[in-house]
């Protein structure tokens, strides 16, 4: 088990490493650093997991009005450090973060980590027929 710390903010994040972790996941294939940085700057909260040597090994971000609603996204852990509870720890940190204490509706999208999120209180959407979306193809940002 690796010893790690969780940090919020922006300045200490290694966006080359974050881009490397995100570029091969199902929700952001081929993502570019400029898109990662822009998304980070426009987010309400960033959480990173770092080794004792300050290597970034995890990343998650939140989009929120900090009052009623928050959407958790880009939760990713370096392949070498998965299955050690780091992702779950980042989610718990987000859910208990003082800047988001007033939020009472939390959402996220997952393809294969339902069990991880259920352990921290997430459930399938109670009324999926009330939700709507517009889903366009991801733009080419070369």
Helices and strands as residue ranges (DSSP letters): E 4-8, H 15-22, H 33-41, E 45-51, E 56-64, E 69-77, G 79-81, H 86-95, G 98-100, E 105-108, H 114-118, G 128-130
